[in-house]
Amino acid sequence: MSEFKLRILIKARKEFINAFYWYEEQKDGLGDKFSLEIEHSLNLIQKNPNHYPTKINPLKEFVIKKYPFVISYKIKNNSKEIIIASIFHTKRNPTLK
């Protein structure tokens, strides 16, 4: 089985960077732990993108267990690509996803 390629949209990159720095300000090294958890989550999505539920068609959501975030993404089967649309804090207004 060939893996899908990941493409992370600018919005998702900004959300990740902002969260990384926020966690790092809370405690030295916590941003790195957050980063590793995101990387692990993206690897799981990449290995089995259809496993996670569709929330708002066509977006699927992966719930991160250790942090209050979800990763929203869509699958482009024809190009074997996963587009990461958002790395979203669950306490924010969901209409901003």
Contact map, one row per residue, 1 for C-alpha under 8 A:
1110000000000000000000000000000000000000000000000000000000000000000000000000000000000000000000000
1111000000000000000000000000000000000000000000000000000000000000000000000000000000000000000000000
1111100000000000000000000000000000000000000001100000000000000000000000000000000100000000000000000
0111110000000000000000000000000000000000000001100000000000000000000000000000000111000000000000000
0011111000000000000000000000000000000000000001000000000000000000000000000000000111000000000000000
0001111100000000000000000000000000000000000001000000000000000000000000000000000011110000000000000
0000111110000000000000000000000000000000000000000000000000000000000000000000000011110000000000000
0000011111011000000000000000000000000000000000000000000000000000000000000000000000111000000000000
0000001111111000000000000000000000000000000000000000000000000000000000000000000000111100000000000
0000000111111100000000000000000000000000000000000000000000000000000000000000000000000000000000000
0000000011111110000000000000000000000000000000000000000000000000000000000000000000001100000000000
0000000111111111000000000000000000000000000000000000000000000000000000000000000000011111000000000
0000000111111111100000000000000000000000000000000000000000000000000000000000000000000110000000000
0000000001111111110000000000000000000000000000000000000000000000000000000000000000000000000000000
0000000000111111111000000000000000000000000000000000000000000000000000000000000000000111000000000
0000000000011111111100000000000000000000000000000000000000000000000000000000000000000010000000000
0000000000001111111110000000000000000000000000000000000000000000000000000000000000000000000000000
0000000000000111111111000000000000000000000000000000000000000000000000000000000000000000000000000
0000000000000011111111100000001000000000000000000000000000000000000000000000000000000000000000000
0000000000000001111111110000001101100000000000000000000000000000000000000000000000000000000000000
0000000000000000111111111000001000000000000000000000000000000000000000000000000000000000000000000
0000000000000000011111111100001000000000000000000000000000000000000000000000000000000000000000000
0000000000000000001111111110011001000000000000000000000000000000000000000000000000000000000000000
0000000000000000000111111111111100000000000000000000000000000000000000000000000000000000000000000
0000000000000000000011111111000000000000000000000000000000000000000000000000000000000000000000000
0000000000000000000001111111010000000000000000000000000000000000000000000000000000000000000000000
0000000000000000000000111111111000000000000000000000000000000000000000000000000000000000000000000
0000000000000000000000011111111000000000000000000000000000000000000000000000000000000000000000000
0000000000000000000000010011111110000000000000000000000000000000000000000000000000000000000000000
0000000000000000000000110111111111000000000000000000000000000000000000000000000000000000000000000
0000000000000000001111110011111111100000000000000000000000000000000000000000000000000000000000000
0000000000000000000100010000111111110000000000000000000000000000000000000000000000000000000000000
0000000000000000000000000000111111111000000000000000000000000000000000000000000000000000000000000
0000000000000000000100100000011111111100000000000000000000000000001000000000000000000000000000000
0000000000000000000100000000001111111110000000000000000000000000000000000000000000000000000000000
0000000000000000000000000000000111111111000000000000000000000000000000000000000000000000000000000
0000000000000000000000000000000011111111100000000000000000000001010000000000000000000000000000000
0000000000000000000000000000000001111111110000000000000000000001000000000000000000000000000000000
0000000000000000000000000000000000111111111000000000000000000000000000000000000000000000000000000
0000000000000000000000000000000000011111111100000000000000000000000000000000000000000000000000000
0000000000000000000000000000000000001111111110000000000000000101000000000000000000000000000000000
0000000000000000000000000000000000000111111111000000000000000000000000000000000000000000000000000
0000000000000000000000000000000000000011111111100000000000000000000000000000000000000000000000000
0000000000000000000000000000000000000001111111111000000000000000000000000000000000000000000000000
0000000000000000000000000000000000000000111111111011000000000100000000000000000000000000000000000
0011110000000000000000000000000000000000011111111000000000000000000000000000000001000000000000000
0011000000000000000000000000000000000000001111111000000000000000000000000000000000000000000000000
0000000000000000000000000000000000000000000111111110000000000000000000000000000000000000000000000
0000000000000000000000000000000000000000000111111111000000000000000000000010000001000000000000000
0000000000000000000000000000000000000000000000011111100000000000000000000000000000000000000000000
0000000000000000000000000000000000000000000010011111100000000000000000000000000000000000000000000
0000000000000000000000000000000000000000000010001111110000011100000000000000000000000000000000000
0000000000000000000000000000000000000000000000000111111000011100000000000000000000000000000000000
0000000000000000000000000000000000000000000000000001111111111000000000000000000000000000000000000
0000000000000000000000000000000000000000000000000000111111111000000000000000000000000000000000000
0000000000000000000000000000000000000000000000000000011111110000000000000000000000000000000000000
0000000000000000000000000000000000000000000000000000011111110000000000000000000000000000000000000
0000000000000000000000000000000000000000000000000000011111110000000000000110000000000000000000000
0000000000000000000000000000000000000000000000000000011111111000000000011100000000000000000000000
0000000000000000000000000000000000000000000000000001111111111100000000011100000000000000000000000
0000000000000000000000000000000000000000000000000001111000111110000001111000000000000000000000000
0000000000000000000000000000000000000000100010000001100000011111000001110000000000000000000000000
0000000000000000000000000000000000000000000000000000000000001111100011100000000000000000000000000
0000000000000000000000000000000000001100100000000000000000000111111111100000000000000000000000000
0000000000000000000000000000000000000000000000000000000000000011111100000000000000000000000000000
0000000000000000000000000000000000001000000000000000000000000001111100000000000000000000000000000
0000000000000000000000000000000001000000000000000000000000000001111110000000000000000000000000000
0000000000000000000000000000000000000000000000000000000000000001111111000000000000000000111000000
0000000000000000000000000000000000000000000000000000000000000011001111100000000000000011110000000
0000000000000000000000000000000000000000000000000000000000001111000111110000000000000111110000000
0000000000000000000000000000000000000000000000000000000000001111000011111000000000011111000000000
0000000000000000000000000000000000000000000000000000000000111100000001111100000000011111000000001
0000000000000000000000000000000000000000000000000000000000111000000000111110000001111100000000000
0000000000000000000000000000000000000000000000000000000001110000000000011111000001111000000000000
0000000000000000000000000000000000000000000000001000000001000000000000001111100111100000000000000
0000000000000000000000000000000000000000000000000000000000000000000000000111111111100000000000000
0000000000000000000000000000000000000000000000000000000000000000000000000011111110000000000000000
0000000000000000000000000000000000000000000000000000000000000000000000000001111110000000000000000
0000000000000000000000000000000000000000000000000000000000000000000000000001111110000000000000000
0011100000000000000000000000000000000000000000000000000000000000000000000011111111000000000000000
0001111000000000000000000000000000000000000000000000000000000000000000000011111111100000000000000
0001111000000000000000000000000000000000000001001000000000000000000000001111000111110000000000000
0000011110000000000000000000000000000000000000000000000000000000000000001111000011111000000000000
0000011110010000000000000000000000000000000000000000000000000000000000111100000001111110000000000
0000000110110000000000000000000000000000000000000000000000000000000000111100000000111110000000000
0000000010111010000000000000000000000000000000000000000000000000000001111000000000011111000000001
0000000000011011000000000000000000000000000000000000000000000000000011110000000000011111100000000
0000000000010010000000000000000000000000000000000000000000000000000011110000000000000111110100001
0000000000000000000000000000000000000000000000000000000000000000000111000000000000000011111100000
0000000000000000000000000000000000000000000000000000000000000000000111000000000000000001111111000
0000000000000000000000000000000000000000000000000000000000000000000100000000000000000000111110000
0000000000000000000000000000000000000000000000000000000000000000000000000000000000000001111111010
0000000000000000000000000000000000000000000000000000000000000000000000000000000000000000011111111
0000000000000000000000000000000000000000000000000000000000000000000000000000000000000000010111111
0000000000000000000000000000000000000000000000000000000000000000000000000000000000000000000011111
0000000000000000000000000000000000000000000000000000000000000000000000000000000000000000000111111
0000000000000000000000000000000000000000000000000000000000000000000000010000000000000101000011111
